């Protein structure tokens, strides 16, 4: 009994998993945004251009598969090219050479609330007049 040949969707799921792994590596290094492409762009300047190019290649193919057609037939050459880009990017990210910058997430509501509180306290102080 022979094993069935995997469908395009089954083989393409590997590319989606590659993108998820790269996303996690970038997030661990303080990347900001939603998804692989935004994460990579947020670290522009800290990633070499060739690594950024490799990540964006994986992202483009992943987006085609997810948003257009998971059954998209890729040639063995296309698949090998994406795999090579993934491996180069992962190898670079695995060495920890990205200059991690902490995620600077600010809760704007908290800042606005604090500013309003300061203004109210100042107004109350002015309304009290001299002691």
PAMI-949698 format. One record per residue (C-alpha): x, y, z; residue number from 1. Coordinates in Angstrom, 1 decimal. Example, Ala and Ser with C-alpha at 12.3 -4.5 7.8 and 13.67 -1.06 7.14 Angstrom:
<recs>
12.3/-4.5/7.8/1 $
13.7/-1.1/7.1/2 $
</recs>
This chain:
<recs>
0.0/0.0/0.0/1 $
1.6/3.3/-1.1/2 $
1.2/6.6/0.7/3 $
-0.9/9.2/-1.0/4 $
0.8/12.2/-2.6/5 $
0.1/15.3/-0.4/6 $
-2.3/17.8/-1.9/7 $
-1.1/21.3/-2.8/8 $
-2.9/22.6/0.3/9 $
-1.1/20.1/2.6/10 $
2.3/21.1/1.1/11 $
1.4/24.8/1.2/12 $
0.5/24.6/4.9/13 $
4.3/24.2/5.5/14 $
4.9/27.7/4.1/15 $
2.2/29.1/6.4/16 $
4.0/27.5/9.3/17 $
7.3/28.9/8.2/18 $
5.7/32.4/8.2/19 $
4.3/31.8/11.7/20 $
7.8/30.8/13.0/21 $
9.4/33.9/11.5/22 $
6.6/36.0/13.0/23 $
7.3/34.6/16.4/24 $
11.1/35.2/16.1/25 $
10.5/38.8/15.1/26 $
7.9/39.4/17.8/27 $
10.4/38.0/20.4/28 $
12.7/40.8/19.3/29 $
10.2/43.6/19.8/30 $
8.7/43.8/16.3/31 $
5.5/45.9/16.1/32 $
2.5/45.5/13.9/33 $
0.1/42.9/12.8/34 $
1.6/40.0/10.9/35 $
4.9/39.1/9.3/36 $
5.2/41.9/6.8/37 $
4.5/44.7/9.4/38 $
6.8/43.0/11.9/39 $
9.7/42.8/9.4/40 $
9.1/46.5/8.3/41 $
9.1/47.6/11.9/42 $
12.6/46.2/12.3/43 $
13.9/47.8/9.1/44 $
17.3/49.3/9.8/45 $
18.1/46.6/12.3/46 $
17.8/43.8/9.8/47 $
20.2/43.5/6.9/48 $
18.5/44.1/3.5/49 $
19.0/40.5/2.3/50 $
17.3/39.1/5.5/51 $
14.4/41.6/5.1/52 $
14.1/40.5/1.4/53 $
14.0/36.8/2.4/54 $
11.3/37.5/5.1/55 $
9.2/39.5/2.6/56 $
9.4/36.7/0.0/57 $
8.0/34.2/2.5/58 $
5.4/36.8/3.5/59 $
4.3/37.3/-0.2/60 $
3.9/33.6/-0.9/61 $
2.1/33.1/2.4/62 $
-0.3/35.9/1.6/63 $
-1.0/34.5/-1.8/64 $
-1.8/31.1/-0.2/65 $
-4.0/32.4/2.6/66 $
-5.8/35.2/0.8/67 $
-6.1/33.8/-2.7/68 $
-5.9/30.0/-2.8/69 $
-4.4/27.5/-0.4/70 $
-4.4/25.0/-3.3/71 $
-2.2/27.2/-5.4/72 $
0.2/24.9/-7.2/73 $
3.8/25.9/-6.6/74 $
6.6/24.5/-8.8/75 $
9.4/22.7/-7.0/76 $
11.7/25.6/-7.9/77 $
9.3/28.1/-6.3/78 $
8.9/26.0/-3.2/79 $
12.7/25.5/-2.9/80 $
13.2/29.3/-3.3/81 $
10.7/30.0/-0.4/82 $
12.3/27.3/1.7/83 $
15.8/28.7/1.1/84 $
14.6/32.2/2.0/85 $
13.0/30.9/5.2/86 $
16.1/29.0/6.2/87 $
18.4/32.0/5.6/88 $
16.1/34.3/7.6/89 $
15.6/31.8/10.4/90 $
19.4/31.2/10.6/91 $
20.1/34.9/10.9/92 $
17.3/35.5/13.5/93 $
18.4/32.4/15.4/94 $
21.9/34.0/15.9/95 $
20.2/36.8/17.8/96 $
21.7/39.5/15.7/97 $
18.6/41.6/15.6/98 $
19.0/44.6/17.8/99 $
16.0/44.0/19.9/100 $
14.1/47.1/20.9/101 $
11.4/46.9/23.5/102 $
7.9/47.2/22.4/103 $
6.8/50.7/23.2/104 $
3.1/50.3/23.6/105 $
1.3/53.2/25.2/106 $
-2.3/53.1/26.4/107 $
-3.6/56.4/25.1/108 $
-6.6/56.3/27.4/109 $
-4.4/56.0/30.4/110 $
-2.3/59.0/29.2/111 $
-5.5/61.0/28.5/112 $
-6.9/60.2/31.9/113 $
-3.8/61.1/33.7/114 $
-3.6/64.4/31.8/115 $
-7.2/65.2/32.7/116 $
-6.6/64.4/36.3/117 $
-3.6/66.8/36.4/118 $
-5.7/69.6/34.8/119 $
-8.6/69.0/37.3/120 $
-6.2/69.2/40.2/121 $
-4.7/72.4/38.9/122 $
-8.1/73.9/38.4/123 $
-9.1/72.9/42.0/124 $
-5.9/74.5/43.3/125 $
-6.6/77.7/41.4/126 $
-10.2/77.8/42.6/127 $
-9.1/77.5/46.3/128 $
-7.2/80.7/46.1/129 $
-4.5/81.8/48.5/130 $
-4.5/80.0/51.8/131 $
</recs>
